[in-house]
Amino acid sequence: MNRTNKSSSKKDAYATDEQRWVAVNARDAEADGHFVYGVRTTGVFCRPSSPTRVPKRENVEFFATAGEAVSAGYRPSQRASSDRTAIAAQHADIVAKACRLIEQSETPPNLDEIAGEIGMSPFHFHRLFKAATGLTPKAYASADRARRLRAELGGKGATVTGAIYGAGFNSNSRFYAASDGMLGMRAKDYRDGGLNTEIRFAVGQCSLGAILVAQSMRGICAILLGDDPNQLVQDLQDQFPKAELIGGDQAFEQLVAQVVGFIEVPSLGLDLPLDVRGTAFQERVWQALREIPRGATVSYAQVAARIGQPKAVRAVAQACASNHLAVAIPCHRVVRRNGELSGYRWGVDRKRELLKREAA
């Protein structure tokens, strides 16, 4: 039996709740990563091999991922949180390497090519990549090309045709066949500030105050924090003045719960597709911010050096201030040269609290 078939059989071994319950009782380490279980009486969730006392069956429910457990109202056990942090760091390194391979390739590499470079089977790599990013490797490659396209469209005096070729498309027909999935709208509408675009949003509460999450047809387009929920809605309207804003339904509010779960427990990660809109310079700054390890801080000067423009310190600060994706793009990890906290779009107190939680 080859490696892929072995992986498939393992996945099938935990397909039902009955099989998962057997794994929990056996503290089956091979089941880790296939599911987690929540305990209703304590409100925590654990991995199958957790050495904690096995709860009563009637108090247990199963979830495919930790994110689902958090969305359902559970928090990780202390031991599970520590173990997940170490494992997540390893997985993040693998995924980051794969992303760099995709971004640096002139043409999108196929799954077998990327998995071979990483040193994993295609099945395991595909599963790991999607769990970490919310996208398949193929979808990420498309999103990377879309980011380049948005940067081209956002350039001063840019034409649609010029942006198409600047983003790596070798023909107009190939671009127009994929444009809707990349931009969620026609290229002309994108340049016009979201004209003819629907954006769903919902407002919730977390320990840092009010939070607004908005999603276009492509993915998350805003995560805003503040004290006044009405002001957050106004900020969204200002950001997308020509888009049609629609209040999210109950299903959409589950997405808000997932973001809130990440804010409360940063070690869980944020497995969401991002719809990052900005200039080419902002994109480079925001990418550098996403590469700052959780619990670490860097200065604005260090970010400028990392993107190859050491004199653009003030422009880096402006790009941080223009970030509309709180936490997902961690501009709170950027501080002054002397280590003091500087301004933060959502308040210095929230910045201090986020850094405190990540350090812990």
N, C-alpha and C positions, 0 to 999 in steps of 0.2 A: 504493500500500500504506500503510495507516495505521500509527501508531506501535506499536500492540499487535502487529500482524502482523509488523512488523520485529523486534520483541523476540523473538517466538516463533521466527522463522527463525534468529536469532542463537543462541538456546538450542539449537535443533536442530543447528546447525553444529558443536556440541561434544558431541554425544550419545554418541559411541563413543570408545573408547580410541584408535583409529586417527586419528580426526579431532583428538583432543586432542594426539596426538603431532605431527601436522602443525603445529598451532598453536604448540607448544613450540619446534619447530625454526625456525619463522618469527618467534618472539618476538612473537606476535600480541597487541598491547595490548588489542584488543577482547575477547579471551578472558578477561581478568582479571575475576574475580568470578563466572565460570562454573565454575571448577574450580581446583585446585592440584595439583602433582605432587610426590611424595616420591622421594628418591634413597636407595636402600637402602645404598649404600656409605658415605654421609656421615651419614645419619640426619636430614637436614634436608628441609624442603619449601619450594617456591618458587611464585610466581605464573607464569603462562605467559610473560609478557613479561620476566621476569628476565634481566638481561644476563650472568648467570653462564654459564660454559662448559656447553654442552649435554652431559648425561651419556649413557652408552650406554643403548639402549632396554631391554635386559634388566634394568637396575638401577632402572627407573622404574615407579612405580605411581601411579594417579590417585585423587583424592578430590574429592567435590563441594564440601566446605567445609574450612576450616582446622581447625575443631573435630574433624572426622573424622580428619584427618592427625595431630593431637595424640593422639587416642584410640588411634591405631595405633602410637604411640611416636615420632613425628617431632617435631622442634622447628623453628621458623621460621628461615630464613636471616636474617642481620643486616639485610640490605637489605630483605627482605620484611617483617620486623618493623617497621622504621621506616615503610615505606610504608603498611602496614596500620594503624598507629597514627593517621596523619593521615586516612586514609580513614574509619576507624572513628569518629573524632571528628565528621566531617561527617555521617555516617549517624546517629550518636547524636543530633545536634541535630535532624535531620529527624524521627526517631522520637519524641523527647521532645515536640516540638511537636504531633505527631499524638496522642500520649497525652493531652496537655492538652486538645486539642479533644474527644476522646472523654469524658474525665472531667468536663468542664464542660458537656456537652450534657445536657439534660433527658431526651431520648430518644436512643438510640444512632444516630449518623449512618451512612449507608451508605458503601460503598467509594468511589463516585464523588464524593460530597461531600467526604470527607476528602482524597482525592487532588487535587481541585480547589483546596482551601485550601493544600495543600502545594506545588502547582505541578508535579506529576508525573503521568504516565499511571497509570491504575489498576493496570495490570500491573506496572510498575516499583515503584510504591509498595507493593503487596501483597507482592511478592518481598522488598523491602528490610525491611519491617516484620517479616515472619515470620523473616527471617534474624537480625534483631537481638534479637527478643523470644522467639522460639520459638512464637509464637502468631500467628494471623491477626488482622487488626483486629477482626473480628466476635467472635472468641474473647476478645480483650483487653477489649472492651466488656462482654462477659458476666462476665469476671473482675473488672472494676471494680465492677459491680453486686454481685457476690458479696462483694467486700471490704466494701462498705457494709453488706451483709446481715450478715456476720460481726461487724462492729462493733456493729450493732444488737442482735444476739443476745448479744453479750458485755456489753451494758450492764446495770447493776444493776437488778434487778426487771423486766427486759424480758420481754415476752410474744412468742410466735412471731408472732401476728397483728400486733402493733405493729411488730415488726422487718420484716415483709413490706412494710408500707406505708412505713415509714421508709426502706427501701432503694430505694423508687421504683416498686414494683409497684403497679399500680392495681386488681389483683384477686387473690384467693387462688388461683383456678384457674390463672392465668398463672404464679404463683410455683411452685405444685406441679408444673407441667409442666416446670420448669427446675431444681428444687431439687437433684435428684440430681447433675446436672452441676456445679452451683455449689459444693456442700458436700462431695460425695462420700459423703454420708450424710443421713439424715433430720435436719431441723432440731433435733428433740428430742434425738437422739443426739449432735449437735454440742455442744449445751449441756451434755450429760452427760459431756464429756471424752473424746470419741472412742469411745463405746460402740458395739459392733458394727462397728468400722472395722478394716480390714486395712492395716498399714503395712509395706512392705518396706524392708529396710535392708542395708547392707554396710559393712564397715570396711576401710580400706586404709592405706597409708603414703605420706607426701609429705615434702618436705624440712623441713617445719615440725612433723613428728611424725605421730601417728595422726590419721586423719580418718574420720568416719562420715557417710554420706549416707543419708537416709531419704525415702521417697516414698509418699504416700497415693494414692488413686485420682484425685485432682485434680492432683497435681504434687509437687514437692519440698517437704517439710515440715520438714526439719532438715538442717543442715550443721554438724557439731560437730568441734572440734579439741582435741587434748590429748596427754598423754604415755601414758596408760593406756587401751588399747582397751576393756578391761572397764568402766572408769568411764564411757566414752562411751556404751556400751550401757545402763548404769544410768541415765545422764542422760536417754536417750531414753525409757526406761520411766517415769521420773518425769514427763517432759513429757506423755506420753500414757498415763496409768495404766490406762485402761479399753479401750485399743485392743489388737488382736491383732498382735503383732510377728512378722514372718516374715523369716528370712534370705534375702537376694537370691541369685539364681542367676548364672550366668556372664554372661548378657546384661545383667543389672542392674549388674554390676561395671563394664561399659563406661561407665555413667553416672558412677560414681565416678572413672574415668579421665578423663572430661571435666572434672570439677571439679578434679581434681589438676592437669590441664593448665592451667587458669586460674590456679591458685595459683602454679605455676612460671613462667608467662609471662602476667602480668596484661593485657598489651596485646591479647591475643586476645579478651577479652570473655567473658561467661558467658551463652550463649544458652539459658537454661533457664526453663521456666515455674515460677513461685514460688507456693507455697501458704503464704502468710503469715498466721499466726494471732495475734491480739492485740486489745487494746482499741482504741477509736477514737483515743485519744491516741497509743498506740504506733504505730498505722498512720501517723499524721501525722509522727511523728518518723522512722520508718523510710523514709517516702517522701522526707523531707528529706535523709536520709543517702544515698539512691540518687542524689540530684542533685548530690552533691559530686564535682567532677571528679577523675579518677584523677591521683594525684600531688599533690593539694592537701589541706590540712587546715583544719578550722574548730574553734572552741571550742564548749563546751556552751552558753555564752551566745548565741553566734551562731545555733546551731540553734534555741534557744528563740525568738529573735527572728524567725527565718524562718517558724516555724509560727504566729506571731502571739501568743505567750504568753511575753514576755520575762522574766517572773518565775519561770517554771517550769524553772529551770536544774537543780535537783535531780531533778525528775521526768524531764527529758530524759536525765540520767545513768542513772536507773533503767531507762528504756526501752532505752537502749543495752545495759545489762547483761542485759536480758531477750531480746535478739536471739538466736535459735537458728539463724540463717542466716549463718554466718561467710563473709566475703568477698562473697557475693551482696548482702547488706545491709551496706555497708562502715562499720561502727561503729569500725573501726580508724583512720579518718580524723578522728576527733574527739579533740581534745587539750585540755589546760588553757589558760586564758586567756593564760598567759605562754609558751605553746608547748611546755611540757614534756609528756611522755607520762604519761597517767594510767592507771588500772587497765584491764585488758582481760580479758574473759571467758576467753580462751584464753592468757593470759600476756602480760606487757609485752614480753618478748623477741620473741614472734611478731609483735606489733604493730609493733615497731621494724623487723623484717625485711620485713614487708609494705610499710611506707611507704618503706623503702629501695629495694625493687624497683620500686615504682610511680614513685618519683622518677627512677629510672634510665631 
